[in-house]
Amino acid sequence: MAESRGGSDEGAFPMEGGWRSRDMLTTRREALALAALGLGAAATMGMAGCGGVQGATSQPASSGSAPAAERRAVTLVDQNDREVAVQVPCERMVVLQHHSLDILCQLGAQERIVGVVDGWRKNLGAYMTTVFPGIEALPQPGGLSSWNVESIAALRPDVVIAAAQAPEDAVRQVAELGIPVVTVTLRGEGKQAEAQNPRLANADAAYTEGCAWALKTLGQLAGAEDKAQAIWDFCMDTRALVDEAVGDISADERLKVAVLANNIAYGNDKYVGCQLLRAGAQNAVALAGVQGNTDFNAELVASWDPDLIITQDRYPADFQTITTDQGYAELRAVREGRVVQAPYWTKPWGNPDTDSIALGELWLAHVLYPQKVDAETVRRKAEDFYERFYGIEFVGTVE
């Protein structure tokens, strides 16, 4: 029998009484205390309490194909609650989910990837050409929600990594060909009816558990379990640093922040709300009652009245519009010059990447409270992360 996915089945992440991301008026520590059991398990046990994979043993990271004799059969329950049997380490991987593609690069698994999601450049950024030389030449047999089954099969993958919104009929066809499909949602509460607008009983615990499970599972699939553990340790070390710096910020001291990207605003039950809360802010969009994502315009943003607006540099048109369009000129955040473009390496997304936790939460704390988290601290952490896990020099900017 396969183990169940995640700590929710075992009570590691309590859902009853857990805070939701709309409960922004409590202090951060008061809110996070409600999920302390789950976070403690994640930090203390690494990822052992966050995912069920049978037959798992610790192996060092591998940059090439493992000999067949070293492969072993495992059974897991993925983040769509599907039981999947797969031989690991996988020598040939088709990755149709961009968070997973990025994490696999951190794990040093580039040589195992034979096909990539078609929106990788838009959804991740141009930095991927540096961390994954040759990615432009790889086949792109599908996207987040549209697959070409024949093209996937032609790549002879040992596993396909799917997104929550992957087409169910195509997933079934690929599985019927004997190709395992593992769904990664980055959420610990399982499949949601709508991938972009989930309703979560405990958003912070769900995303923490979900990211930990994804990292652990991808590490096993790639034969890089030790490196996966090292990445998670880095994430938890950073969270401890952020908590020490801004964990006691009171409700009346918190800035209201709106995160706007690709013409959408991030509301309740998206990871961004958890990221803001951890960094000592309130999510202005969630406070207005927005569930999941919503389109935004100047009038709507004005009704939220954020102290600070954050856009993302992967979608530069948002920053350009908000800072130059006359419709936004009277917004308080615009008048006061409080519109910030988040750099690519901080990843304030709807679902977390590992570096969202390892670097993004710290960067946000610095932007909000530079007197508590200085730029040099953020820079050192980013340089360490990029050298240790991407294997390249960090060339991003902090300020």
Secondary structure as UniProt FT lines:
FT   HELIX           7..10
FT   TURN            16..17
FT   TURN            21..22
FT   TURN            24..25
FT   HELIX           28..33
FT   TURN            34..35
FT   HELIX           36..45
FT   TURN            46..49
FT   TURN            54..55
FT   HELIX           68..70
FT   STRAND          72..77
FT   TURN            79..80
FT   STRAND          83..88
FT   STRAND          93..95
FT   HELIX           98..106
FT   TURN            107..108
FT   HELIX           110..112
FT   STRAND          113..117
FT   TURN            118..119
FT   HELIX           120..123
FT   TURN            126..127
FT   HELIX           128..131
FT   TURN            133..134
FT   HELIX           135..137
FT   HELIX           149..154
FT   STRAND          159..162
FT   TURN            164..165
FT   HELIX           168..176
FT   TURN            177..178
FT   STRAND          181..183
FT   TURN            188..189
FT   TURN            195..196
FT   HELIX           203..222
FT   HELIX           225..246
FT   TURN            247..248
FT   HELIX           251..253
FT   STRAND          256..261
FT   TURN            262..263
FT   STRAND          264..266
FT   HELIX           271..278
FT   TURN            279..280
FT   STRAND          282..283
FT   HELIX           284..287
FT   TURN            288..289
FT   STRAND          293..295
FT   HELIX           298..304
FT   STRAND          308..312
FT   TURN            313..314
FT   HELIX           316..324
FT   HELIX           326..328
FT   TURN            329..330
FT   HELIX           332..335
FT   TURN            336..337
FT   STRAND          339..342
FT   TURN            344..346
FT   HELIX           354..355
FT   HELIX           356..360
FT   HELIX           361..368
FT   TURN            370..372
FT   HELIX           375..385
FT   HELIX           386..390
//
